[in-house]
Amino acid sequence: MAELHYDQANWTPSHNPWLVALTVTMATFMEVLDTSIANVALPHMAGTLGASQEEATWVLTSYLVSSAVILPISGWLMERMGRKRFYMICVALFTGCSVLCGFAPSLPLLVLFRVMQGVGGGGLAPSEQAILADTFAVSKRGQAFALYGMAVVVAPAIGPTLGGWITDNFNWHWIFFINVPVGILSLLLTERMVEDPPYLKEERQVSGKVDFTGLGLISIGVGCLEFVLDKGQEKDWFGDSKIVVFSLIAACALIWFVWWEWRHEDPIVDIRLLKNRNFGTTVFLQFVLGMVLFGTTVLIPQFLQVLLGYTAERAGMVLSPGALVLMCTMPIAGRIVSRNKLDPRLLVAIGYAITAAGLFNLTQLDLNVSFGQITLWRTYQVMGLSFVFIPISTLNYLGVPRNKNNQISSFSNFARNIGGSVGTALLTTFLQRTQQTHISALSSHVVAGGLQYSRFLEMTRESLMRLGQSAAGATAIAIGDAWEMLNRQAQMLSYQNAFWGLSLIIACLIPLPFIMRRPPRTEHRPEMVAE
């Protein structure tokens, strides 16, 4: 490929960079919010559309699969179509399909529209991140990514609360309709505010042939992998033939894809970027960040709803104060990174230490925990995420030519999203398996004729008989209550183990950022935009 030269430093956006940042953050916030807001409405969708709860989960799975497929190739699509045009197509597709989802008369049509919506939604976050990287000078990039980070981490936190409120007070159709005004406003502002830098326009002029082999391999591989991660625990993992087949297809397709793209002159995903020590490390850190962020956002509401009987709206309220804390700490982290007076690697290590301590706090969960206490523990747990997210988002771009911004943003977002899928799948499996272990251990202490067990049965039976139950009926109910208590205790212990494991994993990552080279005080980007 021919080399292109020009003075990149002369280009600046025509409009205020912060107006550009607000414009692109709007649509990304809408998309991230939509991924969590639909979760709480699944039972209502199933009832309205005459589907089972298991069938209704395809509303979530279909979106995750299609967005996962588009994420790694979005950088290549931006280079081919132009970043602004690609971004606007994604916003328009997401908004239009939101209308179709709201009006869907049947589950198959709703799933189809969600697939199309996921194609649009999957391209929004990497587009925004690349736009911010080019719009802001290096000295301001940390603050810009703080704004982006607020959208990524705050939206999932308020999603369950907002989704529960909309579903309870209106109906599930409105969780899709609320996207429409935001999408239209985003399109209007994007057309006016956002522009492609010159290097992107020149890059499009020298683009080679379309790599259809790579495109097909990444689509098949990622799609199958996302299906396995989402349905693995439900289907008993490799005990199910369908999971085995999809796993083999995913492994073969992805291995072939890596080999093919490494050798290709114009790859869809530039795998060779991982040779950069800083970028390769930050991709792994993004992966772990996704595991923690999405995993805990699933675990805590699940614990509250399943074991403590919270409504979806009230469980979401536990997460909301943490979102407010992130809104405060994101700008602080962004300012620290932008000033470049503190080693960003140290900032990431501090963030991991705070997160590990916060997760360890959550190992104290029990069946009598108060609303205020668990809200406080959740707030502690998210305080360190800002000091992880902002530095690694900026370190992504250090030492990499500017014409690779699109590839970098799509790669890092893909790593974070896949991390979220892997983390959620592993945690769900871990909960199920450890619960069975705890049931076996606890039931060994519940034996017929045991003093504590006999006393519990006697007291419960007497109470029920005073309420009019027969002796046989009261005994049966008392035994059932004992089993229910044992099961809930086993579940609670499995949640404690899950948080303990997450805390240990994060603690082990504290020294990892120092593998990267320390960035210079001022980052110099190469003038050459194509090799």
Secondary structure, DSSP 8 states (H G I E B T S, - for coil): -------GGG---SS-HHHHHHHHHHHHHHHHHHHHHTGGGHHHHHHHHT--HHHHTHHHHHHHHHHHHHHHHHHHHHHHH-HHHHHHHHHHHHHHHHHHHHH--SHHHHHHHHHHHHHHHHTHHHHHHHHHHHHS-GGGHHHHHHHHHHHHHHHHHHHHHHHHHHHHHS-TTHHHHTHHHHHHHHHHHHHHH----HHHHHHHHT-----HHHHHHHHHHHHHHHHHHHHTTTTTGGGSHHHHHHHHHHHHHHHHHHHHHHH-SS-SS-GGGGGSHHHHHHHHHHHHHHHHHHHHHHHHHHHHHHHS---HHHHHHHHHHHHHHHHHHHHHHHHHHHHT-S-HHHHHHHHHHHHHHHHHHGGG--TT--HHHHHHHHHHHHTTTHHHHHHHHHHTTTTS-GGGHHHHHHHHHHHHHHHHHHHHHHHHHHHHHHHHHHHHHHHTT--TT-HHHHHHHHHHHHHHHHTT--HHHHHHHHHHHHHHHHHHHHHHHHHHHHHHHHHHHHHHTTTGGGGS----SS----S----
